[in-house]
């Protein structure tokens, strides 16, 4: 693989990982809110289920963003180590 092709492959991999992470993070909040809403409807605990679901979804969102940042940093470090055109 040529240096330019290798560099391009890393950029594509990084962009794909960013989109995947963003979708996972947003869906974490939506799923948490959905479960909270369901709990409120099932157990008549409004608004506590929704609030707990939102908090759990937001926590999962933040955790996913932290992991995504670490992955992106690792890819950036790998890109720096890859010899290529500067």
C-alpha positions in Angstrom: 0.0 0.0 0.0 1.3 3.4 -0.9 1.8 6.0 1.8 -1.0 8.2 0.3 -3.4 5.2 0.2 -2.6 4.2 3.7 -3.2 7.7 5.0 -6.5 7.9 3.1 -7.6 4.5 4.6 -6.9 5.9 8.1 -8.9 9.0 7.4 -11.9 6.9 6.2 -11.7 4.6 9.2 -11.6 7.6 11.5 -14.6 9.2 9.8 -16.6 6.0 9.9 -15.9 5.5 13.6 -17.0 9.0 14.3 -20.3 8.5 12.6 -20.9 5.2 14.3 -20.0 6.7 17.7 -22.3 9.6 17.2 -25.3 7.4 16.2 -24.6 5.1 19.2 -24.5 8.1 21.6 -27.7 9.6 20.4 -29.5 6.3 20.4 -28.3 5.7 24.0 -30.3 8.7 25.1 -33.4 7.8 23.1 -33.4 4.2 24.4 -33.0 5.4 28.0 -35.9 7.9 27.6 -38.0 5.1 26.0 -37.4 2.7 28.8 -38.1 5.5 31.3 -41.4 6.4 29.5 -42.4 2.7 29.5 -41.6 2.4 33.2 -43.8 5.4 34.0 -46.7 4.0 31.9 -46.3 0.5 33.4 -45.8 1.4 37.1 -47.5 4.8 37.3 -44.3 6.5 38.6 -44.4 9.6 36.4 -42.0 11.5 36.0 -39.4 9.4 37.9 -39.0 6.7 35.3 -38.5 9.2 32.6 -36.0 11.1 34.6 -34.0 8.0 35.6 -34.1 6.8 32.0 -32.8 10.2 30.8 -30.0 10.2 33.3 -29.0 6.7 32.4 -29.2 7.4 28.7 -27.2 10.6 29.1 -24.6 8.7 31.2 -24.2 6.1 28.4 -24.0 9.0 25.9 -21.1 10.6 27.8 -19.3 7.3 28.2 -19.6 6.6 24.5 -18.2 10.0 23.6 -15.2 9.5 26.0 -14.5 6.1 24.4 -14.9 7.6 20.9 -12.4 10.4 21.8 -9.9 7.8 22.9 -10.4 5.8 19.7 -10.0 8.9 17.5 -6.8 9.8 19.4 -5.4 6.3 18.9 -6.1 6.6 15.2 -4.5 10.1 15.0 -1.4 8.7 16.8 -1.3 5.8 14.3 -1.6 8.3 11.4 1.3 10.3 12.8 3.5 7.2 12.9 2.5 6.2 9.3 5.1 7.7 6.9 3.3 9.7 4.3 3.4 12.9 2.3 3.7 16.0 4.5 
